[in-house]
Amino acid sequence: MTSSTQTDLQRMPNADNTIGVIGGGQLALMLGEAAKTRGLTLAVQASKAEDPAASLAKDLVIAGSTDVVSYTHLTLPTSDLV
């Protein structure tokens, strides 16, 4: 992420700079590590608390990937989209 992108993120109204991820495996862990270096946080829906990315998650939802009710906790209202 370039500094101009970081500036754009800082100007977004009500942006909390959180990335929502379905699945808490190794790929989510690597995404979380990269996000952390850029000042972003991670919200993870994982099948269990022991999944690799769970330790980096600001918010953790324990549910299967097909659990639609839990999935809605990781989505943004359309009014928050820029």
PAZAPA-4460 file (N, C-alpha, C; in steps of 0.05 Angstrom, whole numbers, plus 32768, in hexadecimal, padded with zeros to 4 digits):
% residues 82
    n_x    n_y    n_z   ca_x   ca_y   ca_z    c_x    c_y    c_z   seq   type   mol
   8011   7FE9   8000   8000   8000   8000   8012   8019   8000     1      M     A
   800D   802B   7FEE   801D   8043   7FED   8013   8057   8001     2      T     A
   8023   806B   8006   801C   8080   8019   8003   808F   800F     3      S     A
   8000   8092   7FF5   7FE8   80A0   7FEB   7FCF   8090   7FF1     4      S     A
   7FD1   8075   7FF0   7FBA   8064   7FF7   7FB4   8066   8015     5      T     A
   7FC9   8067   8025   7FC5   806A   8042   7FB7   8084   8048     6      Q     A
   7FBE   8099   803A   7FB2   80B3   803E   7F94   80B1   8036     7      T     A
   7F8E   80A4   8020   7F73   80A0   8018   7F63   8092   802D     8      D     A
   7F6E   807D   8039   7F61   806E   804E   7F5B   807F   8066     9      L     A
   7F6E   8091   806D   7F6A   80A2   8084   7F54   80B6   807F    10      Q     A
   7F4F   80BD   8066   7F3A   80D1   8060   7F1E   80C5   805E    11      R     A
   7F1C   80AA   805E   7F02   809D   805B   7EF2   80A2   8074    12      M     A
   7ED9   80AC   8072   7EC9   80B0   808A   7EC1   8095   8097    13      P     A
   7EC4   8093   80B1   7EBC   807C   80C1   7ECA   8062   80B8    14      N     A
   7EE1   8064   80AB   7EEF   804C   80A3   7F00   8042   80BB    15      A     A
   7EFC   8028   80C2   7F0C   801E   80D7   7F23   800D   80CD    16      D     A
   7F26   800C   80B3   7F3D   7FFE   80A6   7F3F   7FE1   80AE    17      N     A
   7F29   7FD3   80AF   7F28   7FB7   80B6   7F21   7FA7   809D    18      T     A
   7F30   7F91   8099   7F2B   7F7E   8083   7F1C   7F66   808E    19      I     A
   7F06   7F5F   8082   7EF7   7F47   808A   7EFF   7F2F   807A    20      G     A
   7F05   7F19   8087   7F0E   7F01   8079   7EFD   7EE9   8082    21      V     A
   7EF4   7EDA   806E   7EE6   7EC1   8074   7EFA   7EAA   8072    22      I     A
   7EFF   7E9D   8088   7F13   7E88   8089   7F2B   7E91   8098    23      G     A
   7F35   7E82   80AB   7F4B   7E8A   80BC   7F64   7E7B   80B8    24      G     A
   7F69   7E71   80A0   7F80   7E60   809A   7F9A   7E70   8095    25      G     A
   7FAD   7E63   8089   7FC8   7E6E   8085   7FC7   7E87   8073    26      Q     A
   7FB6   7E87   805E   7FB4   7E9E   804C   7FA9   7EB6   805B    27      L     A
   7F95   7EB2   806C   7F8B   7EC8   807C   7FA0   7ED2   8090    28      A     A
   7FB0   7EC0   809B   7FC6   7EC8   80AD   7FD9   7EDA   809E    29      L     A
   7FE1   7ED2   8086   7FF4   7EE3   8077   7FE8   7EFE   806F    30      M     A
   7FCE   7EFE   8068   7FC0   7F17   8063   7FC0   7F29   807B    31      L     A
   7FBB   7F1D   8092   7FBB   7F2C   80AB   7FD5   7F38   80B3    32      G     A
   7FEB   7F29   80AE   8006   7F33   80B3   800C   7F4B   80A1    33      E     A
   8005   7F49   8088   8009   7F5F   8075   7FF8   7F77   807C    34      A     A
   7FDF   7F72   8084   7FCD   7F88   808C   7FD8   7F97   80A4    35      A     A
   7FE2   7F88   80B7   7FEC   7F94   80D0   8003   7FA8   80CA    36      K     A
   8014   7FA1   80B7   802A   7FB3   80B1   8021   7FCD   80A3    37      T     A
   8008   7FCC   8099   7FFC   7FE4   808C   7FE8   7FF2   809D    38      R     A
   7FE6   7FEB   80B6   7FD4   7FF8   80C8   7FB7   7FEF   80C6    39      G     A
   7FB2   7FD8   80B9   7F97   7FCE   80B6   7F93   7FB7   80CA    40      L     A
   7F7A   7FB2   80D1   7F74   7F9C   80E3   7F63   7F87   80D5    41      T     A
   7F60   7F70   80E2   7F54   7F59   80D5   7F3C   7F50   80E6    42      L     A
   7F26   7F4B   80D8   7F0F   7F3E   80E4   7F0D   7F23   80D6    43      A     A
   7F0C   7F0D   80E5   7F0D   7EF2   80DA   7EF5   7EE2   80E2    44      V     A
   7EE9   7ED4   80CE   7ED6   7EBF   80D4   7EE4   7EA5   80D0    45      Q     A
   7EE9   7E96   80E6   7EF8   7E7E   80E5   7EE7   7E67   80F1    46      A     A
   7EEF   7E4F   80E9   7EDF   7E38   80F3   7EE6   7E31   8110    47      S     A
   7EFD   7E39   8119   7F05   7E35   8135   7F19   7E4A   813F    48      K     A
   7F1B   7E4E   8159   7F2C   7E63   8164   7F4A   7E5C   8160    49      A     A
   7F50   7E43   815A   7F6C   7E3B   8156   7F76   7E3F   813A    50      E     A
   7F65   7E49   8128   7F6D   7E4E   810C   7F84   7E62   810C    51      D     A
   7F97   7E60   80F9   7FAE   7E71   80F8   7FA9   7E8F   80FA    52      P     A
   7F95   7E99   80EC   7F91   7EB6   80EB   7F82   7EC1   8103    53      A     A
   7F77   7EAF   8113   7F67   7EB7   812A   7F78   7EC8   813E    54      A     A
   7F91   7EC2   8140   7FA2   7ED1   8153   7FA7   7EEE   814A    55      S     A
   7FA3   7EF4   8131   7FA7   7F0F   8127   7F8E   7F1F   8125    56      L     A
   7F77   7F12   8129   7F5D   7F1F   8124   7F56   7F33   8139    57      A     A
   7F4E   7F4B   8130   7F42   7F5F   8142   7F27   7F55   814B    58      K     A
   7F18   7F4A   8138   7EFD   7F3E   813D   7EFE   7F22   8133    59      D     A
   7EF4   7F0F   8142   7EF4   7EF3   813B   7ED7   7EE8   813D    60      L     A
   7ECD   7EDC   8127   7EB3   7ECF   8127   7EB9   7EB1   8123    61      V     A
   7EB0   7EA1   8135   7EB4   7E84   8132   7E9B   7E79   8125    62      I     A
   7E9E   7E70   810C   7E88   7E65   80FC   7E93   7E59   80E3    63      A     A
   7E84   7E46   80D8   7E8C   7E3B   80BE   7E89   7E4F   80A8    64      G     A
   7E97   7E4A   8092   7E96   7E5C   807B   7E7B   7E5E   806E    65      S     A
   7E69   7E4B   8073   7E4E   7E4C   8067   7E3A   7E58   807A    66      T     A
   7E42   7E61   8092   7E30   7E6C   80A6   7E29   7E89   809E    67      D     A
   7E12   7E8D   8091   7E0B   7EA7   8086   7E06   7EBB   809C    68      V     A
   7DFB   7EB3   80B2   7DF6   7EC7   80C8   7E10   7ED2   80D2    69      V     A
   7E24   7EC1   80D6   7E3E   7ECB   80E0   7E4C   7EDB   80CB    70      S     A
   7E48   7ED4   80B2   7E55   7EE3   809B   7E4D   7F00   809B    71      Y     A
   7E34   7F06   80A3   7E2B   7F22   80A3   7E3B   7F33   80B6    72      T     A
   7E48   7F28   80CA   7E58   7F38   80DC   7E71   7F43   80CF    73      H     A
   7E79   7F37   80B8   7E91   7F40   80AB   7E8B   7F52   8093    74      L     A
   7E72   7F57   808D   7E6B   7F67   8076   7E66   7F84   807E    75      T     A
   7E69   7F96   806C   7E64   7FB2   8070   7E49   7FBA   8066    76      L     A
   7E3C   7FCC   8073   7E23   7FD8   8067   7E2B   7FE7   804E    77      P     A
   7E1A   7FE7   803A   7E20   7FF5   8021   7E25   8012   8025    78      T     A
   7E1A   801E   803A   7E1E   803B   8040   7E3B   8041   8047    79      S     A
   7E4A   802C   8050   7E66   8030   8057   7E79   802D   8040    80      D     A
   7E6F   8024   8029   7E81   8021   8012   7E86   803B   8004    81      L     A
   7E9F   803F   7FFB   7EA7   8058   7FEE   7EA8   8053   7FD0    82      V     A
***
